[in-house]
Every structure is written in C-alpha cells, then in structure tokens.
Amino acid sequence: MRPFAQEFEFARALGLQMVERGDGRCVMAIDVNRHQHFSPQGAAHGGVAYSLADTAMGGALTSVLDADRWCATLEIKFNYHVRVGEGRLTCEAQVLHRGKRVANIDAKLYQGGRLVSSANGNFAIFAAPTPE
C-alpha cells in the first residue's frame, strides 16, 4: 500500500482525520463545529463535506497504487441530501474500478448514522514526478 501523506496541510487545517485505509477503501472523519465550519446560513459549508469526500477518495485510491504512482481528481459528482450540523461527519470511500489511467470511486458521508451526502468521482492515475 502506498503511504498516504501525513503532512497534508490542507487536510490538517480543516481537521480531517484518518480512521482506516487499505485495499481500495478509506474512512475519514471530521468533527464539525459552528465556529470553524459553518456558513452564515447556520449549517456546515458544503466545501467541508466535499473536501472530506475528495480526500477520502484519494486515500482509497492511493491505498492500491504503487509508490511511484500518484493520482488527482478529474471530476466529482456530489449530492447534498440533508444539512450537516455540528458533530462527527464520516466519509466511507471505495474504489469501484481502477484502470491504467483513470479510477472511479464512490463515497458516502454520514452524520449520526444518517446518510447526508454521496459522491462519485473519476481520478487520474499518473507517474509521480521525479525529484529534481
């Protein structure tokens, strides 16, 4: 399994936490709080859930890539089902298909045992840049 970047500053700034990862799966979570994550409308900003899903989907894919391969998001179709409030938001991501250059990944986000969002995305797979 290719290691997942532990020093991922964007994820750390949001408060994303790795729960488990391996065999094309990744579970990540965030503890949503109104002071850090809410929009003026009194719910978590949609970018919080999207960022959690995007990061977990990348984690799922990199768990099955060799160390010399990287990935990047090509597109994600994201569905917001219900509002996200304060509390733990968990994302479960699973690689559905991995080709040579593109992988398709599914994600489901839960809060309090309730499905709040779902996503499906395509990710590019490419050679890691060589160090200069």
Backbone as CSV, one residue per row, in Angstrom:
resi,resn,N_x,N_y,N_z,CA_x,CA_y,CA_z,C_x,C_y,C_z
1,MET,0.843,-1.183,0.000,0.000,0.000,0.000,0.880,1.236,0.000
2,ARG,0.576,2.145,-0.897,1.298,3.418,-0.972,0.939,4.254,0.254
3,PRO,1.933,4.861,0.925,1.625,5.673,2.108,0.773,6.890,1.746
4,PHE,-0.069,7.300,2.657,-0.893,8.497,2.485,-0.176,9.635,3.193
5,ALA,-0.064,10.747,2.520,0.695,11.882,3.068,0.184,12.271,4.450
6,GLN,1.029,12.122,5.443,0.663,12.505,6.805,0.766,14.012,7.006
7,GLU,1.550,14.674,6.190,1.755,16.115,6.309,0.941,16.861,5.263
8,PHE,-0.304,16.507,5.125,-1.209,17.115,4.165,-1.822,18.343,4.847
9,GLU,-1.203,19.500,4.616,-1.558,20.715,5.357,-3.019,21.127,5.193
10,PHE,-3.573,21.012,3.998,-4.967,21.401,3.792,-5.892,20.549,4.653
11,ALA,-5.679,19.237,4.662,-6.498,18.340,5.467,-6.341,18.647,6.951
12,ARG,-5.138,18.915,7.361,-4.880,19.234,8.764,-5.570,20.546,9.154
13,ALA,-5.528,21.540,8.280,-6.154,22.830,8.573,-7.669,22.687,8.760
14,LEU,-8.285,21.791,7.986,-9.726,21.560,8.131,-10.056,20.689,9.334
15,GLY,-9.094,19.903,9.782,-9.334,18.982,10.889,-9.738,17.589,10.440
16,LEU,-9.390,17.203,9.200,-9.711,15.859,8.705,-8.870,14.820,9.431
17,GLN,-9.488,13.689,9.741,-8.810,12.622,10.489,-8.934,11.299,9.738
18,MET,-7.809,10.602,9.637,-7.806,9.275,9.027,-8.337,8.273,10.061
19,VAL,-9.315,7.471,9.667,-9.866,6.452,10.554,-9.294,5.083,10.179
20,GLU,-9.403,4.723,8.898,-8.803,3.477,8.408,-8.617,3.572,6.908
21,ARG,-7.677,2.789,6.400,-7.354,2.863,4.973,-6.665,1.589,4.539
22,GLY,-7.076,1.055,3.381,-6.424,-0.115,2.804,-7.328,-0.849,1.841
23,ASP,-6.722,-1.586,0.921,-7.443,-2.442,-0.028,-8.515,-1.681,-0.813
24,GLY,-8.207,-0.449,-1.228,-9.140,0.318,-2.038,-10.257,0.989,-1.260
25,ARG,-10.127,1.027,0.063,-11.114,1.687,0.921,-10.424,2.737,1.778
26,CYS,-11.189,3.748,2.164,-10.669,4.750,3.089,-11.845,5.328,3.872
27,VAL,-11.678,5.421,5.176,-12.662,6.062,6.038,-11.969,7.234,6.713
28,MET,-12.556,8.418,6.546,-12.032,9.628,7.182,-13.181,10.328,7.892
29,ALA,-12.838,11.219,8.819,-13.864,11.922,9.588,-13.407,13.335,9.900
30,ILE,-14.370,14.145,10.289,-14.112,15.496,10.759,-15.143,15.804,11.839
31,ASP,-14.712,16.491,12.882,-15.624,16.941,13.923,-16.060,18.357,13.572
32,VAL,-17.268,18.468,13.029,-17.793,19.741,12.552,-18.190,20.607,13.748
33,ASN,-17.708,21.859,13.729,-18.134,22.809,14.757,-18.512,24.129,14.098
34,ARG,-19.452,24.829,14.709,-20.018,26.040,14.102,-19.001,27.163,13.957
35,HIS,-18.012,27.226,14.809,-17.040,28.324,14.762,-16.057,28.190,13.604
36,GLN,-15.782,26.978,13.211,-14.790,26.741,12.165,-15.397,26.369,10.813
37,HIS,-16.538,25.692,10.802,-17.028,25.067,9.576,-18.367,25.569,9.051
38,PHE,-19.081,26.391,9.804,-20.432,26.799,9.399,-20.426,27.954,8.413
39,SER,-21.442,27.957,7.564,-21.710,29.084,6.666,-22.620,30.064,7.413
40,PRO,-22.861,31.242,6.863,-23.779,32.185,7.515,-25.211,31.650,7.652
41,GLN,-25.568,30.607,6.901,-26.911,30.037,6.968,-27.103,29.065,8.134
42,GLY,-26.077,28.868,8.956,-26.220,28.035,10.148,-26.080,26.549,9.932
43,ALA,-25.331,26.157,8.922,-25.034,24.746,8.664,-23.597,24.657,8.174
44,ALA,-23.052,23.450,8.165,-21.682,23.285,7.670,-21.615,23.719,6.209
45,HIS,-20.578,24.444,5.870,-20.349,24.856,4.482,-20.196,23.597,3.634
46,GLY,-20.773,23.601,2.437,-20.712,22.435,1.559,-19.302,22.000,1.229
47,GLY,-18.355,22.940,1.257,-16.965,22.617,0.968,-16.334,21.713,2.010
48,VAL,-16.877,21.697,3.220,-16.348,20.814,4.262,-16.606,19.358,3.874
49,ALA,-17.849,19.048,3.535,-18.197,17.679,3.129,-17.484,17.295,1.839
50,TYR,-17.437,18.221,0.891,-16.778,17.941,-0.383,-15.285,17.651,-0.170
51,SER,-14.632,18.469,0.639,-13.200,18.266,0.898,-12.937,16.946,1.609
52,LEU,-13.810,16.587,2.539,-13.678,15.304,3.226,-13.806,14.160,2.221
53,ALA,-14.810,14.229,1.350,-15.011,13.160,0.363,-13.854,13.083,-0.618
54,ASP,-13.429,14.213,-1.150,-12.334,14.246,-2.118,-11.066,13.638,-1.517
55,THR,-10.772,13.983,-0.278,-9.568,13.480,0.381,-9.681,11.983,0.673
56,ALA,-10.838,11.539,1.137,-11.034,10.108,1.405,-10.987,9.298,0.117
57,MET,-11.532,9.845,-0.970,-11.493,9.146,-2.248,-10.055,8.995,-2.734
58,GLY,-9.253,10.048,-2.589,-7.837,9.953,-2.929,-7.124,8.947,-2.044
59,GLY,-7.490,8.910,-0.768,-6.905,7.935,0.154,-7.239,6.508,-0.235
60,ALA,-8.470,6.285,-0.675,-8.874,4.947,-1.116,-8.057,4.515,-2.328
61,LEU,-7.898,5.419,-3.286,-7.156,5.066,-4.493,-5.675,4.868,-4.210
62,THR,-5.071,5.761,-3.450,-3.634,5.605,-3.196,-3.321,4.362,-2.376
63,SER,-4.321,3.808,-1.714,-4.069,2.576,-0.959,-3.805,1.383,-1.873
64,VAL,-4.125,1.517,-3.162,-3.872,0.424,-4.110,-2.877,0.814,-5.202
65,LEU,-2.247,1.977,-5.054,-1.242,2.416,-6.036,0.161,2.116,-5.532
66,ASP,1.069,1.831,-6.464,2.482,1.698,-6.124,3.022,3.072,-5.748
67,ALA,4.137,3.093,-5.042,4.726,4.350,-4.558,5.129,5.299,-5.681
68,ASP,5.352,4.761,-6.881,5.760,5.632,-7.998,4.569,6.159,-8.805
69,ARG,3.346,5.950,-8.317,2.131,6.434,-8.982,1.418,7.442,-8.071
70,TRP,0.887,8.478,-8.678,0.109,9.492,-7.984,-1.279,9.541,-8.587
71,CYS,-2.165,10.308,-7.963,-3.495,10.500,-8.518,-3.938,11.949,-8.311
72,ALA,-4.917,12.350,-9.093,-5.507,13.683,-8.965,-6.974,13.597,-9.382
73,THR,-7.786,14.397,-8.757,-9.216,14.433,-9.063,-9.447,14.977,-10.470
74,LEU,-10.209,14.246,-11.270,-10.639,14.735,-12.573,-12.008,15.398,-12.461
75,GLU,-12.928,14.703,-11.789,-14.277,15.241,-11.594,-14.950,14.491,-10.456
76,ILE,-15.842,15.192,-9.779,-16.661,14.565,-8.740,-18.085,15.074,-8.879
77,LYS,-19.025,14.148,-8.904,-20.449,14.476,-8.836,-20.831,14.340,-7.376
78,PHE,-21.235,15.439,-6.770,-21.504,15.455,-5.326,-22.970,15.773,-5.085
79,ASN,-23.612,14.970,-4.252,-25.018,15.182,-3.889,-25.132,15.499,-2.408
80,TYR,-25.770,16.624,-2.104,-26.060,17.016,-0.726,-27.501,16.610,-0.440
81,HIS,-27.697,15.691,0.512,-29.036,15.175,0.795,-29.730,15.943,1.914
82,VAL,-29.040,16.152,3.023,-29.591,16.902,4.163,-28.493,17.782,4.745
83,ARG,-28.882,18.780,5.513,-27.929,19.717,6.124,-27.008,18.991,7.097
84,VAL,-25.794,19.464,7.183,-24.818,18.936,8.135,-24.669,19.955,9.254
85,GLY,-24.885,19.502,10.474,-24.750,20.354,11.645,-23.481,20.038,12.403
86,GLU,-23.434,20.434,13.661,-22.274,20.131,14.493,-22.234,18.641,14.791
87,GLY,-21.026,18.115,14.972,-20.849,16.706,15.291,-19.940,16.025,14.285
88,ARG,-19.711,14.754,14.514,-18.788,13.976,13.685,-19.408,13.654,12.330
89,LEU,-18.677,13.983,11.271,-19.056,13.670,9.898,-18.044,12.655,9.395
90,THR,-18.526,11.512,8.923,-17.661,10.418,8.485,-17.880,10.135,7.005
91,CYS,-16.792,9.886,6.294,-16.858,9.534,4.878,-16.258,8.151,4.671
92,GLU,-16.986,7.313,3.946,-16.520,5.983,3.559,-16.354,5.974,2.047
93,ALA,-15.128,5.816,1.582,-14.829,5.830,0.147,-14.346,4.452,-0.300
94,GLN,-14.720,4.079,-1.526,-14.382,2.756,-2.063,-14.060,2.875,-3.550
95,VAL,-12.925,2.316,-3.962,-12.592,2.262,-5.388,-13.527,1.256,-6.049
96,LEU,-14.261,1.711,-7.065,-15.167,0.825,-7.795,-14.480,0.184,-8.992
97,HIS,-13.628,0.961,-9.675,-12.907,0.452,-10.842,-11.588,1.198,-10.963
98,ARG,-10.535,0.445,-11.218,-9.222,1.054,-11.435,-8.679,0.588,-12.763
99,GLY,-8.515,1.531,-13.667,-7.871,1.246,-14.937,-6.414,1.669,-14.874
100,LYS,-5.750,1.711,-16.033,-4.346,2.138,-16.065,-4.198,3.628,-15.812
101,ARG,-5.152,4.423,-16.322,-5.030,5.888,-16.229,-6.132,6.577,-15.438
102,VAL,-7.259,5.906,-15.248,-8.397,6.520,-14.558,-9.032,5.501,-13.611
103,ALA,-9.454,5.999,-12.457,-10.169,5.163,-11.489,-11.496,5.840,-11.150
104,ASN,-12.507,5.023,-10.837,-13.794,5.537,-10.416,-13.997,5.157,-8.958
105,ILE,-14.416,6.143,-8.156,-14.500,5.963,-6.708,-15.843,6.474,-6.213
106,ASP,-16.430,5.751,-5.269,-17.704,6.106,-4.667,-17.469,6.525,-3.219
107,ALA,-18.266,7.472,-2.733,-18.149,7.908,-1.339,-19.529,8.174,-0.761
108,LYS,-19.674,7.847,0.515,-20.903,8.135,1.252,-20.503,8.815,2.560
109,LEU,-21.241,9.878,2.913,-20.952,10.646,4.119,-22.117,10.521,5.089
110,TYR,-21.774,10.264,6.358,-22.776,10.028,7.390,-22.543,10.956,8.580
111,GLN,-23.654,11.377,9.179,-23.589,12.099,10.444,-24.689,11.537,11.339
112,GLY,-24.293,11.080,12.511,-25.263,10.485,13.421,-25.965,9.276,12.838
113,GLY,-25.253,8.481,12.010,-25.828,7.291,11.401,-26.727,7.574,10.209
114,ARG,-26.851,8.828,9.816,-27.732,9.234,8.715,-26.910,9.616,7.487
115,LEU,-27.301,9.099,6.314,-26.642,9.468,5.065,-26.953,10.934,4.778
116,VAL,-25.913,11.773,4.696,-26.124,13.204,4.469,-25.658,13.646,3.084
117,SER,-24.710,12.923,2.496,-24.182,13.266,1.172,-23.638,12.011,0.509
118,SER,-23.542,12.064,-0.822,-22.916,10.978,-1.557,-22.175,11.564,-2.750
119,ALA,-21.168,10.834,-3.202,-20.335,11.339,-4.294,-19.819,10.186,-5.140
120,ASN,-19.519,10.506,-6.393,-18.864,9.565,-7.283,-17.882,10.379,-8.112
121,GLY,-16.647,9.893,-8.206,-15.642,10.662,-8.915,-14.705,9.828,-9.755
122,ASN,-14.089,10.500,-10.703,-13.044,9.913,-11.530,-11.730,10.597,-11.196
123,PHE,-10.697,9.782,-11.014,-9.379,10.271,-10.648,-8.352,9.813,-11.666
124,ALA,-7.466,10.716,-12.061,-6.366,10.371,-12.963,-5.297,9.635,-12.187
125,ILE,-4.646,8.696,-12.856,-3.503,7.971,-12.292,-2.319,8.270,-13.203
126,PHE,-1.198,8.671,-12.618,-0.040,9.048,-13.430,1.246,8.814,-12.658
127,ALA,2.365,8.870,-13.395,3.679,8.668,-12.783,4.004,9.837,-11.853
128,ALA,4.518,9.513,-10.689,4.945,10.556,-9.758,6.097,11.321,-10.357
129,PRO,6.136,12.624,-10.156,7.264,13.389,-10.694,8.582,12.933,-10.065
130,THR,9.625,12.988,-10.842,10.931,12.611,-10.315,11.531,13.793,-9.549
131,PRO,12.164,13.536,-8.415,12.782,14.625,-7.660,13.877,15.295,-8.469
132,GLU,13.956,16.603,-8.357,14.975,17.343,-9.122,16.288,17.364,-8.409
